[in-house]
Structures are given as C-alpha cells and as structure tokens.
Amino acid sequence: MSERVERALARLQQEGTLLAPELKGDGFGVFVNGDRRRRPMMRLAASDVRALESAGAIVGSGAQNCFVLSRSGASRVTRTEAAPEEAYLAQHRPIVTRSVMDESGAARGVRAFASGDIVRKLAAMRDVSGAPWFSADELAVASRLRADWERGQMGLTRGSDLTAPPRGGAARGAGNAAEHLMGAACDARRCVAEALASLAAPLRRVVEAVCLAEQGLEAVERAQSWPPRSGKVALRLALAQLAARRQSL
C-alpha cells in the first residue's frame, strides 16, 4: 500500500471520521464527522478502498458503501507509526522512554509501556452545552482506579530466585524491596476488586472496558448491544457511584 493510503488510515482513527464515496466522481473521501457535504480531508481511489476492505483494515459503517477503521486497521496504523523493533508491542499500548534505577542506584532509560491516558480522554468529553461530562470527583476516582490497576500488574520478574534468602535485616527480610512491591501490588488488586464488586454487572463491565482495557465507548455499546451514546451515561453513573463510595470510606 502507498504512503497516501496509510495516511488515510491514520486519519480514520479520529472518532466520527468516515470513508465514503464522494458526491461527485467515483473516488472515496475521508470525511470528518461523516459530513460528506464538506471537502474531504483526503481522497482515495476505489481500488485502494476495496483492497483495504479485503485486508480487513476497514469495515462497513452501516451506511451504504461507507467504512470506518476496524480493530485490525487500528493495529496496522500503530505498527506503521512505531519503531520496527517495537511494532508488535505498540499495537497494544504506546511505548515511551522511562527512567529507572538499577541495582547500583544509577538512573538509566528504558523503553516501556506508557501509562494509560484514559482519564485525559474522559476529561475532554463535553455535554451538549459544552460543560464537562464528568465531574472532578468522577475523574479523580477513575484516575485512582486506573493507578491501582496498573500498580496491581506488577509482580516478580522472570528469572527471580524464589529460593534465595531474604535480603532485609530482619529474619523474614522486611526490608526486601521486592516484597514491598509485591505487597503494594496485592493491595492495589484488592482495591480494584472491591471497587468493581460494588457496582452492578452492566456498570462494572463498562468501567472495566473503558478505564482498564481502554476500549472506546462506541465499542462498548456495540458489544453490549446498547443504543448510541448510552455508554457515556452508564460510565458517568458508575464513576459517580464509585466516587460516593470512596467518600463514605
């Protein structure tokens, strides 16, 4: 595929963008918000569109002969934009450079997964009047839940020697940094589990999908067979309940 086709796929990542036939001619255009009355952001030949459809990079939007980016297409865009050695990993989450401290206490840079930016996306959502869709308390509880979830993913690294004696000063090695990290991870997983258990099943699923798995609200609505725009209502209700629960603790 040409560079132009890959750029068109990247444009389709924007929510509401549609690949549709132009009103004049036999080509296709990339239209913001699906508004075909406006000039398209980019144009593609019909043969390129058919090739993308055959490759699974785009899927039908529901409107006749119109397409949106598929999950496979989104992964393809990520692979194209990532460094070659990180292309596979970057399909799942962004890769960034982080500073870590090695055993000698020296700082060094490593390439690792970036923290989820789901809270930033939620904060950008607006209602019809332009006011924030989520309150500060709801965003705070979403941020806390996400942070606890990421902390809960920590564990022993591959190759850890489980038979080695404790390195702390006490008999059971209370000063062992690895043990402290594992304890913090267990506490974080417990906090996440308790928060999710306090929600009804439909609300728990939308929180898990959006705040933890970083799925889009439209994908959640399709998976749950919900009507359009109902996902953000359910998410706000769930976060409001979690915020009230946190204040009562």
N, C-alpha and C positions, 0 to 999 in steps of 0.2 A: 504494500500500500504506500501511496505517496505521503509526503510530509503534510500536504494540504488535508488529506483525509484524517490523519492523526490529529491535526489541529481542530478539525471539525468535531471529532470525538471528544476532545478535551472541552470544547465549548458546551457540549451536551451535558457535562457534569452539573452545570448551573440548573438549579431547581426551576421547573416550568419551561425549560427550553425544549423546543420541538424540531424534529427534522421532518419537513413536509414538502409536498410539491409546490413549486411556485405557481402563482396565479396565471402567469404568462410564461410560455416556454415549456420544455419537457424536463427541466432540471429540478433539483431539490434545493431548499434553503434551510439554514439553521435560524429559527425564529425565537426571539426572547419572549417568554410568557405565551408562546404559541400564537402570537399575533401575526397572522400572515398578511395583514394589510400594510405592515411596515416593511422596510427594506431588510432583507436577511443579513445576519452577521457574516455568513459565509455561504458559498454555493458549492454543490457537488453534482457531478453527473449521475444520471440514473443508474449507470452501470456500477459506479462506486457504491451507491446505496444498496443495490442488490447483492454486491459482494460482501458488504458489511452485515447484511441480514443473514446471508448464508453462513458467515463466520460466527454468528451469534453475538456480535458486538452491539447490535441494536435489536429492539423488539417492538412490535406494534403497540401504539399508544391507546388504541381503542377507536380512534378516528380513522376514517378510511385512508389507507396509503400513507399514514403518518407514523413516525417512530420516535422512541426515546432510547436513552442509553441503558443497556442491560447490565446486570451484575458482572458478567464476563467482560463487557466493554469497559466498565469502570476499572477492573483489574488490568486490562490491557493498557489503559491510559496511565495507570500508576507504573506499570512496567516500563513504558516508554519514557517516562519522566525520571525514573530512578537511575542511580548508578548501576552499571551492568552487574557488579558483584552483589548488589542488594536488591536486584529486580524482583526476585521471588518474595522476599520478606516484605518489601514495600507494598505489595498488594494488600496486605492485611492492616498495617498501621504505618504512619510516617516514621522515617529513620532520621535521627538527629545525632549530633555530637554532644556527648555529655562528659563532664569532668568527674572522675572517680579517684579514690585514694587507694594506692596499692599497699602491700604488706609493709613496705618501708616507710609509709607515711607520705610519699610523694604523689602529687596530683598528676594525672595523665588523662588524655582524651580518648574516649571510646565511642563507637557507633552503636546506638541502641534505639529501641522504640521510643517515640515521643509520647508524652502524656496526652491523654485524650483531650480534645478541645470542645467537647460536647457542651460544657457549661457556657462557653463563649457563644456557641451557636444558639443555645436556648435564650441567652440574654439579648440576642439580636432580634428575636421574634417579637412582632407587634400585633396589636388588635386592629380593628377597622379604623379606629380613631388615631392610631399611631402611638398609643401608650404601650409600655412593655407588657407582654403577655404574662410573664411570670414575675411574682413579687421578689423582693430581695431575700426574704426568708426561704422561699421556694428554691431560688437559685443557690442559696447557701447550703441547703440540705442536699441538693443534687451534687454540689461540689464535694461535700463531706462524704456522701455515699460513694462517689467515684474514687476519691482519695483512699477510702477504706478498702474498696475493691482492688485497686492497684497494689496497695500495701499487702493485701492478702494473697497476691500472686507470688510473693517472694518465698523462697524455700532454699534448701540446700543445693549447692551447685553440683553438677556431675563430677564424679571423682572424689567427693568428700569421704574422708576416712571415718566411718562411724565407730571403729574400734579404738580410735586414738584417745589417750587420756585427756581429761578436761584441762584447758589452758588457764583457767582462773585460779585465784589464790585459794578459794575455799575448796572443801573436799569435793563438792559436786560442780565446781567450776562456775560459780555465779558470775564471774567476770568475763565469761566467754562471749565474745561479740556475736558469734553465730547463734548461740542460744537466745540471746536477747532479741535478735532479728526474727528468729522463728517464733518466739513468744508474741512479738508485736504482730506478726502475720496472722497467728491464730486468733488474737484478739480482734484484728480487723475483719477476718472472715466471720467471726461470731457477730460483730456489729452489723455487717451486711445481711447476714441470715436473719437476724432478729428484726431488722427494719423491713425486709421483704415479707417476712412472715406476718407482719402486722397489716398487710394490705390484702384486699380481696384478690382473687386469682386474676381477673382481667387487668386490674391496675398493676399488680405485680409483674405481669407479662410486659406491659408497655414500659415500665421502669427498667426492667432487665434489658429489653431490646434497645431502648434509646440511650439510657445513661451508662449501661455496662457494655453492651455489644456494639454501641454506636451506630445502630441502624437508623435510617431516616423514618420520619413519621408516616410518609406515604407507603413505605414498605411494610410497616406495622399494620396499617389499615388494610392493605391487600391481604396480608397473612391472616388477619383476624376477621376478614370479610366485614369490616366496619365501613360506614359511609365516609366520604371525603371530609377532611378537617375535623373529624371526631377524635383523632388520635391526640391532638394537642389539648383537647378538652379533658380527655382521660388522664393525660400526663400531668396537667395542672392540678387536677383533683388528687392524684396520687401524691404529688410533691407537697400539696397543702396538708394532706393527712400526715405525711412524714414530718413536716415542719411542726405541726401541732403536737405530734408525739415527742419530738425532740425537746420542745419547750416544757412538756409535762414531766420529763425525766429529772 
